[in-house]
Amino acid sequence: PDVPPASVVAAADREGLGDVLEATVLRAALALPDRPPGTELHVRVGTSSLASDRFWEAVPERLDGVVLEVQHRVGSGEAVQRRLGRLRERGARLAVGQVGGSGGEADRLRHVPADVVAIDPHLAAGCADDADAVPVLRALVELAHGRGATVRADGVTRPEDRAVLAEVGVDLFADDDARTVRRGGRVLR
């Protein structure tokens, strides 16, 4: 049967195996045989996994070509910063996702040295019809670019919304199915 990925993740979390699942997803993503050279894989990982010894034992030693989107509240502790540094040492780039959806991402932006900032679909979708959203989006893009990050808009499929987002400086678009990433009109994966 076709089981939605969210159900698998929820079941793994309930059984205390979320960290193992996330490490397995990373390993499988990096092993994709037909991945074009230079293609970045955007993978979400929870902060609870980063604190797990099982995660670190199972995750590949090299994470080149992976952008890890850190989920949940990160915090500012020294241990958290060491774990984020460890990911970077292995070659991963870091992302902060769902920016603009709630207040929690401000904390993540402050504490995660993000290479990619993903704008929440609730803020980005429909922006062509919402003049009040444009200055907020522009400010988020300027903040992210000022920190040296690439900006990705998730789940935005209307061409008119993508045009507004491109105008304010969004660099990448990820479709709802999370399998397609576009730079401008070009499909990257």
N, C-alpha and C positions, 0 to 999 in steps of 0.2 A: 504494500500500500504506500501511497505517496503521503509522507508525513511532513507537515510544515516545519521548516528549520526552527522556528520559535518554540515549537512543542518539544523538540529534541533538546534545545538549550534549557528550557524550563525543567524538563525531567532530569537532566544532568545536574542542574543546580539543586534540585530537591534531594537528590541522592548523594550530594556532596562530591560530585565528579565534574563540576564546571571547569575547574582548572585543568583537568586531564583532557576534556573535550577541546578547550581552547588551544592547548599545546598540540593536540592531534590535528586540528584544523590548520594551524600554522605549518606543521610538518607537511601535510598533504598539499597545501597551497604552494609551498616552495618546490614540491616534487612534480608539479604539473609538467608533463613532457613537452607540450607544444607552446609553452609560454614564450612570446616573442622577447628577444633580448631588450633590456631596458624597461620592460613593463613593471610598474609598481603594483603590488598587491595590497589593497586596503583591507585590514582585518581588525575587528573589534576585540578588545581584551579587557576584562574586568580587573579592577584593582585587587580584588580578593585573589585572583589567579597570580598576580605579581608577588603576592605575599606567600605563595605556596611553594614549598620545596619540590613537590611533585611536578609542578609546572616547569620549574627551572631544570629538572632532570630530564623532562620529556621534550622540551622545546629545542629546536636545532641550535647548534653552536653559532652558525652564521645566519643572520636575518637580513642580508643585503637584498634590496628590492622590496622590502616589506614596510608599509606604513601602518603602525599600530595605533588604532584609535582607542585611547584610554577611556573606559566607561566608568561611570559613578563618580563620587567625590574622591578626589585624589589626596588632599591634605598637603601639608607642607613639611611633614616630619623628615628627619634625616634619612630614615630607612626608606621612605618612599622615593626620595631624591636619588638614593643609591641604586634602587631598582630601575628607575628610569634611565639613569646613567649606564647601567648594565645592559639595557636594551640597545642603547646607542652604541656602546662598545662592540656589540655583536653585529652592528651595521643597520639596525632598524632606524627608521625615521618615526617621529611621534606626531599624533594628530589629536586635536580636541574636537569632539563632534557635538552636533546639535546645539550650536551656539545661536542664541536668540530665542530659544524655546522656554527657558526659565532662568532663574537667578543662579543656579548652581554652576553654570559654565564659567561664570566670572572667576570663581575660585580655581577651576581647572586651568583657565587661561593664565592665571597668575602663577600657578605652580608647575605646570607642564611646559617644558621648553619645546613647544609645538612646532613642527615643520609644516603641518597641514591643519587648517581650521575649517571644519565643515559647518555650514550654516543650516540650521534646523529647517526642514521643509515647511513647517507651519508659518515661518516668517517669510520664506522665499516664494512659496507657491502663491500665485495671485498678485505678486508685487506690481505687475504691469497695470493693475486696476486699483492700486492702493498707493496714492501719492505719499501718504504718511510713512509707508514702509521704506521708501527709497532713501531718505536721509539716515535711517537707522542702519540699513544695509551698507550704505556708503561708509558710515563710521566704523562698522565691524570690519569691513574690508581694509580700510585704512589702518586700523589697529593691528590686524593680522599682518598686513604687508610691512608695517612699521617694525614688527618683531621678526621679519624675515620669513614669514610663513606663506605658503600657497593657500589659496582659498577655494574650497570645493562646496558647491551647492548640491544637496541631495534631494532626490525625489521631485525635481522640477522638470516637467515634460512639455509644458506649453511654450512654443517658440517665442511668444511675446514676453513671457516671464524671463526666459533665457536671454533675450536681447537686453532687457533692463539690467539683469544681473551682470552680463558681460560689460555693459556700459559703466557700472559702478566698480568694475575691476575683478569680478569672480574669474578664477583661472580654470577651474574644472567643473564638470557636471557629472554626477552619478545618477543613473536611472534608478527607478524604484526597485527593480529586480536585483540591484546591487551587483550585477554581473557586467554592467556596461559603464565604462567611464569615457567621457568625451572631453577633448580639449578643443573648444570652438565647435566646429562641425565634424571634426575627425574622431572616429571611435578608436580609443586606445586599447580597450579590452572588452 
